[in-house]
């Protein structure tokens, strides 16, 4: 059963193209994290907010990643970090074309 | 450019299979909402929490849906409703296989 991790926080940037330049190396490294299926990178420059929504294969892998990533984000200076790990309701998500298939 | 809407809240259920029974009609109706590309239904029964993560085609469509859906959720008795609308960083999401293509 897939699990969704959502993380968001306040930060001063970079956003947009500068965010791509700053974090593309990090993005590639995230592909190596155990059980990580996909990540959507989110940002709201006008509000000074950013985050990520991830699909993981198990709750344990989502939790392990969150512990590591939270520490990394806080060290980088983000504020008001908020995270949630949810089970995916696969039957309802299937009705709405939710992309929750592993692999 | 796609926009991600994330919504979560406290509720007493239903969860799991009972949630599917209760909300499959609603799920089908959500497919008719303007600009809705997909929705992932989320739940955490042990924490008494649930929510949804959506991809929309425009900020305006995400905002219109959120207004309508928030009112519906509050009327249904959910508590501590929290919502965010984010731009998707497409280049970083592409590196991490994020499913953010329209259609």
N, CA and C atoms of all chains as a GROMACS GRO file, in nm:
protein
  618
    1UNK      N    1   0.084  -0.120   0.000
    1UNK     CA    2   0.000   0.000   0.000
    1UNK      C    3   0.087   0.125   0.000
    2UNK      N    4   0.063   0.218  -0.091
    2UNK     CA    5   0.147   0.338  -0.095
    2UNK      C    6   0.110   0.439   0.015
    3UNK      N    7   0.209   0.516   0.054
    3UNK     CA    8   0.192   0.621   0.155
    3UNK      C    9   0.234   0.754   0.097
    4UNK      N   10   0.157   0.856   0.131
    4UNK     CA   11   0.186   0.991   0.085
    4UNK      C   12   0.247   1.072   0.198
    5UNK      N   13   0.361   1.133   0.170
    5UNK     CA   14   0.426   1.224   0.264
    5UNK      C   15   0.410   1.365   0.212
    6UNK      N   16   0.352   1.453   0.292
    6UNK     CA   17   0.346   1.594   0.252
    6UNK      C   18   0.423   1.676   0.353
    7UNK      N   19   0.506   1.765   0.298
    7UNK     CA   20   0.594   1.851   0.377
    7UNK      C   21   0.581   1.992   0.322
    8UNK      N   22   0.567   2.090   0.410
    8UNK     CA   23   0.577   2.230   0.364
    8UNK      C   24   0.635   2.315   0.473
    9UNK      N   25   0.684   2.431   0.435
    9UNK     CA   26   0.759   2.516   0.528
    9UNK      C   27   0.770   2.656   0.470
   10UNK      N   28   0.811   2.749   0.556
   10UNK     CA   29   0.842   2.885   0.513
   10UNK      C   30   0.990   2.894   0.479
   11UNK      N   31   1.019   2.962   0.369
   11UNK     CA   32   1.158   2.989   0.335
   11UNK      C   33   1.166   3.114   0.248
   12UNK      N   34   1.288   3.167   0.236
   12UNK     CA   35   1.305   3.294   0.164
   12UNK      C   36   1.344   3.270   0.018
   13UNK      N   37   1.352   3.149  -0.025
   13UNK     CA   38   1.392   3.117  -0.161
   13UNK      C   39   1.515   3.028  -0.158
   14UNK      N   40   1.569   2.994  -0.273
   14UNK     CA   41   1.531   3.035  -0.408
   14UNK      C   42   1.403   2.968  -0.457
   15UNK      N   43   1.337   3.034  -0.552
   15UNK     CA   44   1.217   2.980  -0.615
   15UNK      C   45   1.238   2.975  -0.767
   16UNK      N   46   1.151   2.900  -0.832
   16UNK     CA   47   1.148   2.898  -0.979
   16UNK      C   48   1.277   2.842  -1.038
   17UNK      N   49   1.329   2.911  -1.141
   17UNK     CA   50   1.448   2.862  -1.209
   17UNK      C   51   1.568   2.855  -1.115
   18UNK      N   52   1.577   2.951  -1.023
   18UNK     CA   53   1.689   2.951  -0.927
   18UNK      C   54   1.680   2.830  -0.834
   19UNK      N   55   1.556   2.789  -0.803
   19UNK     CA   56   1.536   2.669  -0.720
   19UNK      C   57   1.585   2.545  -0.794
   20UNK      N   58   1.560   2.541  -0.924
   20UNK     CA   59   1.607   2.427  -1.005
   20UNK      C   60   1.759   2.421  -1.001
   21UNK      N   61   1.823   2.537  -1.022
   21UNK     CA   62   1.970   2.542  -1.020
   21UNK      C   63   2.023   2.496  -0.885
   22UNK      N   64   1.959   2.542  -0.777
   22UNK     CA   65   2.011   2.514  -0.642
   22UNK      C   66   1.991   2.369  -0.601
   23UNK      N   67   1.882   2.307  -0.648
   23UNK     CA   68   1.842   2.179  -0.589
   23UNK      C   69   1.837   2.061  -0.686
   24UNK      N   70   1.886   2.077  -0.807
   24UNK     CA   71   1.876   1.962  -0.899
   24UNK      C   72   1.967   1.848  -0.853
   25UNK      N   73   2.080   1.879  -0.792
   25UNK     CA   74   2.164   1.773  -0.737
   25UNK      C   75   2.094   1.698  -0.625
   26UNK      N   76   2.028   1.773  -0.538
   26UNK     CA   77   1.950   1.711  -0.430
   26UNK      C   78   1.839   1.624  -0.487
   27UNK      N   79   1.772   1.674  -0.590
   27UNK     CA   80   1.663   1.596  -0.651
   27UNK      C   81   1.715   1.461  -0.701
   28UNK      N   82   1.830   1.462  -0.767
   28UNK     CA   83   1.885   1.335  -0.816
   28UNK      C   84   1.915   1.241  -0.699
   29UNK      N   85   1.966   1.296  -0.590
   29UNK     CA   86   1.998   1.211  -0.475
   29UNK      C   87   1.871   1.150  -0.413
   30UNK      N   88   1.761   1.223  -0.421
   30UNK     CA   89   1.635   1.174  -0.363
   30UNK      C   90   1.586   1.049  -0.436
   31UNK      N   91   1.621   1.038  -0.563
   31UNK     CA   92   1.584   0.917  -0.637
   31UNK      C   93   1.649   0.791  -0.580
   32UNK      N   94   1.754   0.810  -0.500
   32UNK     CA   95   1.823   0.694  -0.442
   32UNK      C   96   1.766   0.653  -0.305
   33UNK      N   97   1.671   0.730  -0.253
   33UNK     CA   98   1.619   0.701  -0.119
   33UNK      C   99   1.530   0.576  -0.122
   34UNK      N  100   1.546   0.489  -0.023
   34UNK     CA  101   1.470   0.363  -0.022
   34UNK      C  102   1.318   0.386  -0.026
   35UNK      N  103   1.254   0.323  -0.124
   35UNK     CA  104   1.109   0.324  -0.130
   35UNK      C  105   1.047   0.449  -0.189
   36UNK      N  106   1.128   0.547  -0.231
   36UNK     CA  107   1.076   0.671  -0.289
   36UNK      C  108   1.026   0.641  -0.431
   37UNK      N  109   0.898   0.664  -0.457
   37UNK     CA  110   0.841   0.637  -0.588
   37UNK      C  111   0.838   0.763  -0.673
   38UNK      N  112   0.790   0.872  -0.617
   38UNK     CA  113   0.798   1.002  -0.686
   38UNK      C  114   0.790   1.115  -0.585
   39UNK      N  115   0.835   1.232  -0.631
   39UNK     CA  116   0.821   1.356  -0.554
   39UNK      C  117   0.774   1.466  -0.645
   40UNK      N  118   0.676   1.543  -0.599
   40UNK     CA  119   0.637   1.668  -0.664
   40UNK      C  120   0.690   1.783  -0.580
   41UNK      N  121   0.767   1.871  -0.643
   41UNK     CA  122   0.825   1.987  -0.574
   41UNK      C  123   0.726   2.103  -0.582
   42UNK      N  124   0.695   2.163  -0.467
   42UNK     CA  125   0.596   2.270  -0.462
   42UNK      C  126   0.659   2.400  -0.413
   43UNK      N  127   0.601   2.511  -0.457
   43UNK     CA  128   0.654   2.642  -0.418
   43UNK      C  129   0.544   2.747  -0.430
   44UNK      N  130   0.554   2.849  -0.347
   44UNK     CA  131   0.463   2.963  -0.352
   44UNK      C  132   0.548   3.084  -0.312
   45UNK      N  133   0.615   3.141  -0.411
   45UNK     CA  134   0.714   3.247  -0.385
   45UNK      C  135   0.648   3.366  -0.316
   46UNK      N  136   0.528   3.403  -0.359
   46UNK     CA  137   0.463   3.522  -0.303
   46UNK      C  138   0.436   3.504  -0.154
   47UNK      N  139   0.413   3.380  -0.113
   47UNK     CA  140   0.387   3.352   0.028
   47UNK      C  141   0.515   3.313   0.104
   48UNK      N  142   0.626   3.299   0.033
   48UNK     CA  143   0.750   3.254   0.098
   48UNK      C  144   0.738   3.113   0.152
   49UNK      N  145   0.675   3.026   0.074
   49UNK     CA  146   0.653   2.887   0.116
   49UNK      C  147   0.698   2.790   0.007
   50UNK      N  148   0.734   2.672   0.050
   50UNK     CA  149   0.767   2.566  -0.044
   50UNK      C  150   0.747   2.433   0.027
   51UNK      N  151   0.763   2.324  -0.050
   51UNK     CA  152   0.744   2.194   0.012
   51UNK      C  153   0.759   2.083  -0.089
   52UNK      N  154   0.707   1.968  -0.051
   52UNK     CA  155   0.712   1.853  -0.139
   52UNK      C  156   0.602   1.755  -0.103
   53UNK      N  157   0.553   1.686  -0.204
   53UNK     CA  158   0.458   1.576  -0.184
   53UNK      C  159   0.522   1.454  -0.247
   54UNK      N  160   0.529   1.345  -0.169
   54UNK     CA  161   0.601   1.225  -0.210
   54UNK      C  162   0.510   1.104  -0.202
   55UNK      N  163   0.536   1.007  -0.287
   55UNK     CA  164   0.478   0.875  -0.271
   55UNK      C  165   0.589   0.778  -0.231
   56UNK      N  166   0.564   0.703  -0.124
   56UNK     CA  167   0.658   0.600  -0.076
   56UNK      C  168   0.588   0.465  -0.075
   57UNK      N  169   0.666   0.360  -0.078
   57UNK     CA  170   0.609   0.225  -0.082
   57UNK      C  171   0.557   0.177   0.053
   58UNK      N  172   0.620   0.222   0.162
   58UNK     CA  173   0.579   0.179   0.297
   58UNK      C  174   0.583   0.298   0.392
   59UNK      N  175   0.509   0.283   0.502
   59UNK     CA  176   0.511   0.387   0.606
   59UNK      C  177   0.651   0.401   0.665
   60UNK      N  178   0.718   0.289   0.684
   60UNK     CA  179   0.852   0.293   0.746
   60UNK      C  180   0.950   0.370   0.660
   61UNK      N  181   0.945   0.350   0.529
   61UNK     CA  182   1.035   0.425   0.441
   61UNK      C  183   1.001   0.573   0.439
   62UNK      N  184   0.872   0.606   0.441
   62UNK     CA  185   0.832   0.747   0.446
   62UNK      C  186   0.882   0.812   0.575
   63UNK      N  187   0.869   0.740   0.685
   63UNK     CA  188   0.910   0.792   0.815
   63UNK      C  189   1.062   0.811   0.822
   64UNK      N  190   1.136   0.715   0.772
   64UNK     CA  191   1.282   0.728   0.773
   64UNK      C  192   1.329   0.847   0.691
   65UNK      N  193   1.269   0.861   0.573
   65UNK     CA  194   1.306   0.974   0.488
   65UNK      C  195   1.272   1.106   0.558
   66UNK      N  196   1.153   1.111   0.617
   66UNK     CA  197   1.109   1.235   0.683
   66UNK      C  198   1.204   1.276   0.795
   67UNK      N  199   1.250   1.180   0.874
   67UNK     CA  200   1.344   1.212   0.982
   67UNK      C  201   1.470   1.276   0.926
   68UNK      N  202   1.525   1.216   0.823
   68UNK     CA  203   1.649   1.266   0.762
   68UNK      C  204   1.626   1.402   0.697
   69UNK      N  205   1.515   1.411   0.620
   69UNK     CA  206   1.491   1.533   0.541
   69UNK      C  207   1.454   1.650   0.633
   70UNK      N  208   1.379   1.625   0.738
   70UNK     CA  209   1.342   1.734   0.831
   70UNK      C  210   1.467   1.796   0.891
   71UNK      N  211   1.560   1.712   0.933
   71UNK     CA  212   1.683   1.764   0.992
   71UNK      C  213   1.760   1.848   0.890
   72UNK      N  214   1.762   1.800   0.766
   72UNK     CA  215   1.832   1.872   0.659
   72UNK      C  216   1.767   2.009   0.633
   73UNK      N  217   1.634   2.010   0.629
   73UNK     CA  218   1.563   2.135   0.603
   73UNK      C  219   1.584   2.236   0.715
   74UNK      N  220   1.575   2.187   0.839
   74UNK     CA  221   1.589   2.278   0.952
   74UNK      C  222   1.730   2.335   0.958
   75UNK      N  223   1.827   2.251   0.924
   75UNK     CA  224   1.965   2.298   0.919
   75UNK      C  225   1.984   2.404   0.809
   76UNK      N  226   1.906   2.391   0.702
   76UNK     CA  227   1.913   2.487   0.592
   76UNK      C  228   1.838   2.616   0.622
   77UNK      N  229   1.769   2.619   0.736
   77UNK     CA  230   1.708   2.745   0.779
   77UNK      C  231   1.560   2.760   0.751
   78UNK      N  232   1.492   2.654   0.706
   78UNK     CA  233   1.348   2.668   0.683
   78UNK      C  234   1.278   2.682   0.819
   79UNK      N  235   1.159   2.742   0.816
   79UNK     CA  236   1.083   2.768   0.939
   79UNK      C  237   0.941   2.712   0.924
   80UNK      N  238   0.879   2.686   1.038
   80UNK     CA  239   0.740   2.638   1.039
   80UNK      C  240   0.722   2.511   0.955
   81UNK      N  241   0.815   2.422   0.969
   81UNK     CA  242   0.808   2.294   0.898
   81UNK      C  243   0.687   2.214   0.946
   82UNK      N  244   0.609   2.165   0.852
   82UNK     CA  245   0.493   2.082   0.886
   82UNK      C  246   0.494   1.959   0.796
   83UNK      N  247   0.470   1.844   0.855
   83UNK     CA  248   0.472   1.720   0.776
   83UNK      C  249   0.357   1.630   0.819
   84UNK      N  250   0.307   1.551   0.725
   84UNK     CA  251   0.206   1.451   0.752
   84UNK      C  252   0.235   1.329   0.666
   85UNK      N  253   0.216   1.210   0.722
   85UNK     CA  254   0.222   1.086   0.644
   85UNK      C  255   0.082   1.027   0.645
   86UNK      N  256   0.028   1.001   0.526
   86UNK     CA  257  -0.106   0.945   0.512
   86UNK      C  258  -0.100   0.813   0.436
   87UNK      N  259  -0.191   0.724   0.470
   87UNK     CA  260  -0.221   0.614   0.378
   87UNK      C  261  -0.293   0.671   0.258
   88UNK      N  262  -0.275   0.605   0.143
   88UNK     CA  263  -0.352   0.639   0.024
   88UNK      C  264  -0.476   0.550   0.019
   89UNK      N  265  -0.593   0.610   0.001
   89UNK     CA  266  -0.713   0.530  -0.026
   89UNK      C  267  -0.712   0.500  -0.176
   90UNK      N  268  -0.671   0.378  -0.208
   90UNK     CA  269  -0.644   0.345  -0.349
   90UNK      C  270  -0.771   0.340  -0.435
   91UNK      N  271  -0.882   0.291  -0.379
   91UNK     CA  272  -1.004   0.278  -0.460
   91UNK      C  273  -1.060   0.415  -0.497
   92UNK      N  274  -1.064   0.507  -0.400
   92UNK     CA  275  -1.114   0.642  -0.432
   92UNK      C  276  -1.016   0.716  -0.523
   93UNK      N  277  -0.887   0.699  -0.497
   93UNK     CA  278  -0.787   0.766  -0.582
   93UNK      C  279  -0.795   0.714  -0.726
   94UNK      N  280  -0.827   0.586  -0.742
   94UNK     CA  281  -0.838   0.531  -0.878
   94UNK      C  282  -0.952   0.598  -0.955
   95UNK      N  283  -1.063   0.624  -0.886
   95UNK     CA  284  -1.175   0.694  -0.952
   95UNK      C  285  -1.129   0.830  -1.007
   96UNK      N  286  -1.043   0.897  -0.930
   96UNK     CA  287  -0.998   1.032  -0.968
   96UNK      C  288  -0.862   1.033  -1.036
   97UNK      N  289  -0.822   0.919  -1.097
   97UNK     CA  290  -0.700   0.914  -1.176
   97UNK      C  291  -0.575   0.948  -1.095
   98UNK      N  292  -0.581   0.927  -0.964
   98UNK     CA  293  -0.466   0.956  -0.878
   98UNK      C  294  -0.349   0.866  -0.912
   99UNK      N  295  -0.231   0.924  -0.935
   99UNK     CA  296  -0.114   0.847  -0.982
   99UNK      C  297  -0.042   0.778  -0.868
  100UNK      N  298  -0.102   0.669  -0.818
  100UNK     CA  299  -0.049   0.604  -0.697
  100UNK      C  300  -0.004   0.462  -0.723
  101UNK      N  301   0.022   0.430  -0.848
  101UNK     CA  302   0.077   0.297  -0.876
  101UNK      C  303   0.227   0.299  -0.851
  102UNK      N  304   0.275   0.198  -0.783
  102UNK     CA  305   0.419   0.186  -0.761
  102UNK      C  306   0.489   0.159  -0.893
  103UNK      N  307   0.603   0.226  -0.911
  103UNK     CA  308   0.690   0.198  -1.026
  103UNK      C  309   0.639   0.248  -1.159
  104UNK      N  310   0.081   2.585  -1.652
  104UNK     CA  311   0.155   2.535  -1.534
  104UNK      C  312   0.059   2.471  -1.434
  105UNK      N  313   0.087   2.350  -1.390
  105UNK     CA  314  -0.004   2.285  -1.296
  105UNK      C  315   0.012   2.339  -1.154
  106UNK      N  316  -0.096   2.330  -1.080
  106UNK     CA  317  -0.100   2.374  -0.939
  106UNK      C  318  -0.143   2.258  -0.852
  107UNK      N  319  -0.079   2.247  -0.737
  107UNK     CA  320  -0.112   2.141  -0.643
  107UNK      C  321  -0.192   2.200  -0.526
  108UNK      N  322  -0.306   2.139  -0.501
  108UNK     CA  323  -0.388   2.175  -0.385
  108UNK      C  324  -0.376   2.065  -0.283
  109UNK      N  325  -0.336   2.101  -0.161
  109UNK     CA  326  -0.335   2.001  -0.054
  109UNK      C  327  -0.431   2.045   0.056
  110UNK      N  328  -0.512   1.951   0.099
  110UNK     CA  329  -0.615   1.975   0.199
  110UNK      C  330  -0.605   1.862   0.302
  111UNK      N  331  -0.610   1.896   0.431
  111UNK     CA  332  -0.624   1.790   0.532
  111UNK      C  333  -0.701   1.843   0.650
  112UNK      N  334  -0.754   1.753   0.730
  112UNK     CA  335  -0.846   1.790   0.836
  112UNK      C  336  -0.860   1.674   0.934
  113UNK      N  337  -0.918   1.705   1.049
  113UNK     CA  338  -0.953   1.602   1.147
  113UNK      C  339  -1.096   1.557   1.122
  114UNK      N  340  -1.118   1.427   1.130
  114UNK     CA  341  -1.254   1.374   1.120
  114UNK      C  342  -1.260   1.239   1.192
  115UNK      N  343  -1.381   1.195   1.219
  115UNK     CA  344  -1.400   1.072   1.296
  115UNK      C  345  -1.419   0.950   1.205
  116UNK      N  346  -1.411   0.965   1.078
  116UNK     CA  347  -1.433   0.858   0.983
  116UNK      C  348  -1.548   0.892   0.892
  117UNK      N  349  -1.587   0.802   0.803
  117UNK     CA  350  -1.535   0.667   0.783
  117UNK      C  351  -1.397   0.665   0.717
  118UNK      N  352  -1.326   0.553   0.741
  118UNK     CA  353  -1.195   0.531   0.681
  118UNK      C  354  -1.196   0.398   0.605
  119UNK      N  355  -1.097   0.380   0.520
  119UNK     CA  356  -1.078   0.252   0.454
  119UNK      C  357  -1.194   0.216   0.362
  120UNK      N  358  -1.238   0.089   0.369
  120UNK     CA  359  -1.344   0.044   0.280
  120UNK      C  360  -1.474   0.121   0.303
  121UNK      N  361  -1.501   0.156   0.428
  121UNK     CA  362  -1.624   0.233   0.457
  121UNK      C  363  -1.617   0.372   0.393
  122UNK      N  364  -1.496   0.426   0.384
  122UNK     CA  365  -1.477   0.556   0.319
  122UNK      C  366  -1.508   0.544   0.169
  123UNK      N  367  -1.465   0.434   0.111
  123UNK     CA  368  -1.494   0.412  -0.031
  123UNK      C  369  -1.645   0.407  -0.054
  124UNK      N  370  -1.713   0.331   0.032
  124UNK     CA  371  -1.859   0.320   0.018
  124UNK      C  372  -1.925   0.457   0.032
  125UNK      N  373  -1.879   0.534   0.129
  125UNK     CA  374  -1.945   0.663   0.158
  125UNK      C  375  -1.919   0.768   0.051
  126UNK      N  376  -1.799   0.763  -0.012
  126UNK     CA  377  -1.757   0.877  -0.093
  126UNK      C  378  -1.732   0.844  -0.240
  127UNK      N  379  -1.768   0.727  -0.287
  127UNK     CA  380  -1.740   0.700  -0.429
  127UNK      C  381  -1.827   0.786  -0.520
  128UNK      N  382  -1.947   0.818  -0.478
  128UNK     CA  383  -2.030   0.908  -0.558
  128UNK      C  384  -1.969   1.047  -0.566
  129UNK      N  385  -1.920   1.095  -0.452
  129UNK     CA  386  -1.852   1.224  -0.449
  129UNK      C  387  -1.728   1.222  -0.539
  130UNK      N  388  -1.654   1.111  -0.534
  130UNK     CA  389  -1.533   1.101  -0.617
  130UNK      C  390  -1.568   1.115  -0.765
  131UNK      N  391  -1.674   1.048  -0.807
  131UNK     CA  392  -1.713   1.060  -0.948
  131UNK      C  393  -1.750   1.204  -0.982
  132UNK      N  394  -1.817   1.272  -0.891
  132UNK     CA  395  -1.856   1.411  -0.918
  132UNK      C  396  -1.734   1.502  -0.930
  133UNK      N  397  -1.628   1.470  -0.855
  133UNK     CA  398  -1.507   1.553  -0.857
  133UNK      C  399  -1.441   1.549  -0.994
  134UNK      N  400  -1.460   1.439  -1.065
  134UNK     CA  401  -1.406   1.432  -1.202
  134UNK      C  402  -1.469   1.536  -1.295
  135UNK      N  403  -1.583   1.590  -1.256
  135UNK     CA  404  -1.649   1.690  -1.341
  135UNK      C  405  -1.606   1.833  -1.308
  136UNK      N  406  -1.524   1.851  -1.205
  136UNK     CA  407  -1.487   1.988  -1.165
  136UNK      C  408  -1.390   2.048  -1.266
  137UNK      N  409  -1.409   2.176  -1.300
  137UNK     CA  410  -1.324   2.240  -1.402
  137UNK      C  411  -1.175   2.236  -1.366
  138UNK      N  412  -1.096   2.184  -1.456
  138UNK     CA  413  -0.951   2.187  -1.441
  138UNK      C  414  -0.892   2.083  -1.348
  139UNK      N  415  -0.975   1.995  -1.292
  139UNK     CA  416  -0.924   1.891  -1.202
  139UNK      C  417  -0.856   1.782  -1.285
  140UNK      N  418  -0.728   1.759  -1.260
  140UNK     CA  419  -0.653   1.660  -1.338
  140UNK      C  420  -0.651   1.527  -1.264
  141UNK      N  421  -0.618   1.530  -1.137
  141UNK     CA  422  -0.626   1.409  -1.054
  141UNK      C  423  -0.639   1.446  -0.908
  142UNK      N  424  -0.686   1.349  -0.830
  142UNK     CA  425  -0.691   1.362  -0.684
  142UNK      C  426  -0.642   1.233  -0.621
  143UNK      N  427  -0.556   1.246  -0.519
  143UNK     CA  428  -0.518   1.133  -0.434
  143UNK      C  429  -0.590   1.151  -0.300
  144UNK      N  430  -0.666   1.049  -0.261
  144UNK     CA  431  -0.740   1.052  -0.134
  144UNK      C  432  -0.650   0.999  -0.023
  145UNK      N  433  -0.638   1.077   0.086
  145UNK     CA  434  -0.547   1.039   0.195
  145UNK      C  435  -0.625   1.019   0.324
  146UNK      N  436  -0.570   0.932   0.409
  146UNK     CA  437  -0.636   0.903   0.536
  146UNK      C  438  -0.533   0.851   0.637
  147UNK      N  439  -0.563   0.878   0.765
  147UNK     CA  440  -0.479   0.828   0.874
  147UNK      C  441  -0.576   0.801   0.989
  148UNK      N  442  -0.635   0.682   0.986
  148UNK     CA  443  -0.743   0.649   1.080
  148UNK      C  444  -0.697   0.661   1.225
  149UNK      N  445  -0.574   0.615   1.253
  149UNK     CA  446  -0.526   0.615   1.390
  149UNK      C  447  -0.515   0.757   1.446
  150UNK      N  448  -0.489   0.853   1.357
  150UNK     CA  449  -0.478   0.993   1.399
  150UNK      C  450  -0.610   1.068   1.383
  151UNK      N  451  -0.712   1.003   1.325
  151UNK     CA  452  -0.838   1.073   1.299
  151UNK      C  453  -0.823   1.187   1.200
  152UNK      N  454  -0.743   1.160   1.094
  152UNK     CA  455  -0.717   1.264   0.994
  152UNK      C  456  -0.741   1.209   0.854
  153UNK      N  457  -0.775   1.298   0.764
  153UNK     CA  458  -0.789   1.261   0.623
  153UNK      C  459  -0.767   1.387   0.540
  154UNK      N  460  -0.767   1.368   0.408
  154UNK     CA  461  -0.745   1.483   0.321
  154UNK      C  462  -0.740   1.443   0.176
  155UNK      N  463  -0.685   1.534   0.098
  155UNK     CA  464  -0.671   1.509  -0.044
  155UNK      C  465  -0.559   1.593  -0.100
  156UNK      N  466  -0.493   1.540  -0.202
  156UNK     CA  467  -0.393   1.614  -0.278
  156UNK      C  468  -0.439   1.610  -0.423
  157UNK      N  469  -0.448   1.728  -0.483
  157UNK     CA  470  -0.505   1.743  -0.616
  157UNK      C  471  -0.407   1.811  -0.709
  158UNK      N  472  -0.414   1.778  -0.837
  158UNK     CA  473  -0.348   1.856  -0.940
  158UNK      C  474  -0.457   1.928  -1.021
  159UNK      N  475  -0.440   2.060  -1.037
  159UNK     CA  476  -0.530   2.143  -1.118
  159UNK      C  477  -0.450   2.210  -1.229
  160UNK      N  478  -0.523   2.251  -1.332
  160UNK     CA  479  -0.456   2.314  -1.447
  160UNK      C  480  -0.416   2.459  -1.422
  161UNK      N  481  -0.495   2.530  -1.341
  161UNK     CA  482  -0.467   2.672  -1.314
  161UNK      C  483  -0.490   2.702  -1.166
  162UNK      N  484  -0.430   2.811  -1.120
  162UNK     CA  485  -0.451   2.856  -0.982
  162UNK      C  486  -0.597   2.891  -0.961
  163UNK      N  487  -0.660   2.956  -1.059
  163UNK     CA  488  -0.800   2.999  -1.044
  163UNK      C  489  -0.892   2.878  -1.026
  164UNK      N  490  -0.870   2.773  -1.102
  164UNK     CA  491  -0.954   2.654  -1.087
  164UNK      C  492  -0.931   2.585  -0.952
  165UNK      N  493  -0.807   2.582  -0.907
  165UNK     CA  494  -0.779   2.524  -0.775
  165UNK      C  495  -0.848   2.605  -0.666
  166UNK      N  496  -0.842   2.736  -0.678
  166UNK     CA  497  -0.901   2.826  -0.578
  166UNK      C  498  -1.054   2.811  -0.576
  167UNK      N  499  -1.116   2.805  -0.693
  167UNK     CA  500  -1.263   2.791  -0.700
  167UNK      C  501  -1.306   2.659  -0.636
  168UNK      N  502  -1.235   2.553  -0.669
  168UNK     CA  503  -1.269   2.423  -0.612
  168UNK      C  504  -1.252   2.427  -0.459
  169UNK      N  505  -1.142   2.487  -0.414
  169UNK     CA  506  -1.115   2.491  -0.270
  169UNK      C  507  -1.226   2.564  -0.194
  170UNK      N  508  -1.274   2.674  -0.250
  170UNK     CA  509  -1.382   2.749  -0.184
  170UNK      C  510  -1.504   2.659  -0.166
  171UNK      N  511  -1.542   2.591  -0.275
  171UNK     CA  512  -1.661   2.506  -0.272
  171UNK      C  513  -1.641   2.388  -0.178
  172UNK      N  514  -1.524   2.324  -0.191
  172UNK     CA  515  -1.499   2.201  -0.116
  172UNK      C  516  -1.482   2.229   0.033
  173UNK      N  517  -1.419   2.341   0.068
  173UNK     CA  518  -1.402   2.376   0.210
  173UNK      C  519  -1.538   2.391   0.277
  174UNK      N  520  -1.628   2.460   0.211
  174UNK     CA  521  -1.762   2.480   0.268
  174UNK      C  522  -1.831   2.346   0.288
  175UNK      N  523  -1.816   2.257   0.189
  175UNK     CA  524  -1.876   2.124   0.196
  175UNK      C  525  -1.819   2.042   0.312
  176UNK      N  526  -1.687   2.049   0.328
  176UNK     CA  527  -1.622   1.973   0.436
  176UNK      C  528  -1.662   2.026   0.573
  177UNK      N  529  -1.666   2.157   0.588
  177UNK     CA  530  -1.700   2.215   0.718
  177UNK      C  531  -1.845   2.183   0.754
  178UNK      N  532  -1.931   2.184   0.652
  178UNK     CA  533  -2.071   2.149   0.675
  178UNK      C  534  -2.083   2.002   0.717
  179UNK      N  535  -1.993   1.919   0.666
  179UNK     CA  536  -1.995   1.776   0.700
  179UNK      C  537  -1.933   1.749   0.838
  180UNK      N  538  -1.878   1.853   0.901
  180UNK     CA  539  -1.832   1.839   1.038
  180UNK      C  540  -1.683   1.817   1.057
  181UNK      N  541  -1.604   1.831   0.951
  181UNK     CA  542  -1.459   1.816   0.971
  181UNK      C  543  -1.408   1.934   1.053
  182UNK      N  544  -1.292   1.913   1.118
  182UNK     CA  545  -1.235   2.015   1.205
  182UNK      C  546  -1.088   2.039   1.166
  183UNK      N  547  -1.038   2.157   1.202
  183UNK     CA  548  -0.898   2.190   1.176
  183UNK      C  549  -0.861   2.173   1.029
  184UNK      N  550  -0.949   2.221   0.945
  184UNK     CA  551  -0.923   2.217   0.800
  184UNK      C  552  -0.803   2.305   0.767
  185UNK      N  553  -0.710   2.250   0.690
  185UNK     CA  554  -0.593   2.326   0.646
  185UNK      C  555  -0.575   2.304   0.496
  186UNK      N  556  -0.549   2.410   0.423
  186UNK     CA  557  -0.531   2.398   0.278
  186UNK      C  558  -0.417   2.487   0.232
  187UNK      N  559  -0.351   2.442   0.127
  187UNK     CA  560  -0.246   2.520   0.061
  187UNK      C  561  -0.256   2.497  -0.089
  188UNK      N  562  -0.236   2.602  -0.166
  188UNK     CA  563  -0.222   2.590  -0.311
  188UNK      C  564  -0.079   2.629  -0.346
  189UNK      N  565  -0.011   2.539  -0.416
  189UNK     CA  566   0.128   2.563  -0.456
  189UNK      C  567   0.142   2.554  -0.607
  190UNK      N  568   0.234   2.632  -0.660
  190UNK     CA  569   0.284   2.604  -0.795
  190UNK      C  570   0.366   2.476  -0.789
  191UNK      N  571   0.366   2.404  -0.901
  191UNK     CA  572   0.453   2.288  -0.914
  191UNK      C  573   0.583   2.333  -0.982
  192UNK      N  574   0.697   2.299  -0.923
  192UNK     CA  575   0.824   2.320  -0.992
  192UNK      C  576   0.844   2.201  -1.086
  193UNK      N  577   0.817   2.226  -1.213
  193UNK     CA  578   0.810   2.115  -1.309
  193UNK      C  579   0.946   2.051  -1.336
  194UNK      N  580   1.051   2.130  -1.341
  194UNK     CA  581   1.183   2.074  -1.374
  194UNK      C  582   1.232   1.982  -1.262
  195UNK      N  583   1.219   2.026  -1.138
  195UNK     CA  584   1.262   1.940  -1.026
  195UNK      C  585   1.171   1.818  -1.014
  196UNK      N  586   1.041   1.838  -1.033
  196UNK     CA  587   0.948   1.724  -1.024
  196UNK      C  588   0.976   1.621  -1.132
  197UNK      N  589   1.019   1.669  -1.251
  197UNK     CA  590   1.051   1.575  -1.359
  197UNK      C  591   1.168   1.485  -1.320
  198UNK      N  592   1.267   1.541  -1.251
  198UNK     CA  593   1.382   1.460  -1.208
  198UNK      C  594   1.333   1.346  -1.117
  199UNK      N  595   1.234   1.376  -1.032
  199UNK     CA  596   1.184   1.278  -0.935
  199UNK      C  597   1.056   1.208  -0.980
  200UNK      N  598   1.033   1.203  -1.113
  200UNK     CA  599   0.922   1.125  -1.168
  200UNK      C  600   0.786   1.172  -1.118
  201UNK      N  601   0.777   1.298  -1.075
  201UNK     CA  602   0.650   1.352  -1.026
  201UNK      C  603   0.545   1.354  -1.137
  202UNK      N  604   0.427   1.300  -1.110
  202UNK     CA  605   0.323   1.284  -1.213
  202UNK      C  606   0.243   1.412  -1.232
  203UNK      N  607   0.304   1.511  -1.297
  203UNK     CA  608   0.242   1.643  -1.307
  203UNK      C  609   0.211   1.684  -1.450
  204UNK      N  610   0.204   1.586  -1.538
  204UNK     CA  611   0.163   1.616  -1.675
  204UNK      C  612   0.011   1.628  -1.680
  205UNK      N  613  -0.038   1.731  -1.746
  205UNK     CA  614  -0.183   1.746  -1.764
  205UNK      C  615  -0.234   1.636  -1.858
  206UNK      N  616  -0.349   1.580  -1.819
  206UNK     CA  617  -0.419   1.487  -1.908
  206UNK      C  618  -0.355   1.351  -1.920
   0.00000   0.00000   0.00000
